[in-house]
Amino acid sequence: MLLISPIVLIPTLLILTALFITHRLRSPLSRVPGPWYTPFTSLPLRWHEFRAGRTRHIHALHLRHGPVVRIAPGEVSFSSAAGVKEIYASGGSGYDKTEFYDLFTVYGRRTMFSTLRREDHARRKRALADRYANSNVMRGESVWGIEERSARFVEGVVRGGRGGGDHAECGGDGEKGSGSPAVTADLYIALHAYAFDCVSHHLFHPSGTDSLRDRHDEDIMKEVTFDSSLQYRLLGYYSPALHAIAGSRLLGLLLGVTPRETPLADRFVLDTTSSTRGVDARPFTLLSRLGEKVVAGDMEGLDVAAECLDHMVAGIDTTGDALCFLMWELSQPRSVRFQGALRAELSGVGGAAGEDTWDKLPYLDAVVMEGLRCFPAIPMSLPRYVPPGGRSIDGYFVPGGTVVSAQAYSVNRIDDAVFPEPDRFDPERWLVKEGDAQRRRLMFAFSSGGRGCVGKHLALAEMKILLRDVYSRFRSVPDESMTAEEMEMDDQLVSSRPAGQRCLLRFLPA
């Protein structure tokens, strides 16, 4: 009875509170800049995560506090080249990943992306990295597949001809008095279909998809692209108990969370990988290589399916979103000069792309680089654990076990000495030789180190070939019905998509 007396309870609470505050303020992280509340609670960060605004929240903290900022009691964000190098490249591919990546296991199996220890990642990467080498992507059937799908995109979406499906419709005049028909296309759907067809070609050919023309394949793409399970998956990470409650459909609706359900994508990948085990897959494909690993006893069939589904989903979202944001920006009145310069370089360009193609198209390369700087395919934090014993990162000692990360959105724009007017889209900054090394050192669009994006060369090829084919023959302007708010960044787990999940552009003959 004595314990519940206010005379005892109040002083006890005051003492415990004082001890808690003292302990947090004496942490080695107390030297790290950040909001006053970050030594004590992570609730503001979690609030922004659940509202799909983590990226913008952390960037605002960097703008206020500098390149190193404490964002939670045991979490620090870095946006400097020194921080990126230490976290992601030191000691052979940097620090180990956190349990956050458990959210990316597939069929209960760890994929290359979801492996936590760098040794496990290196082992899996050695098994498949050559399939994503530029020399493999840009030759023979591999690049031909991208060329073919880009041609389908132009014919079915930009021209609005047969096969356009729901992606495009004709209407209106291209110019006053010109009589040239304008085609309005929903690039959000069409670009994700293009990315799906390209990545499935690289994974499975001849068993890839044709979602630009086939309604069933388009439904698979939409199932992945329109997924809205962010809050549900975060609940699983931060609060398994609430996650279990949200598993009830009724309670899930009340909590405003939706489970991730992709039965069409699951069936497609499981059927494709189990029916061939890579026997019929062409030599350049990922399935061909993973099939060899199954035969050798190094992988099981479910591991192959998990790896392929992981690559497929990543290839749809990242390339589709990056192209969507970039083509929207190129279509804005503020970017009319850049689109004009790009079309001038591309006029008359033809023939199949090869490894040296892009060396002859510097403006196209600059447009893509600036697009990835402003709208990185994965703009969000990539968390890692500081190794035991702690490390010094960009001038601050960080204890072992602390979660550290960098996000491309901030790394790519925080240093205005390297990127003047960093929020302005300006491809021509990449054409200036002075400062080029510094710019490239701060480009974090594909992460960094040995655990950087293995599909970088495939993504770049898809982007450049499509932009070449579209802007060598057409120009684009935003549809009048679109608003800037619809194209605001809406965070998912690591990628970001347009908030309105649509992007209507009008295409006219150049």
Order of alpha helices (4+ residues) and beta strands (2+ residues): alpha-alpha-alpha-beta-beta-alpha-alpha-alpha-alpha-beta-beta-alpha-alpha-alpha-alpha-alpha-alpha-alpha-alpha-alpha-alpha-beta-beta-beta-beta-alpha-alpha-alpha-beta-beta-beta-beta
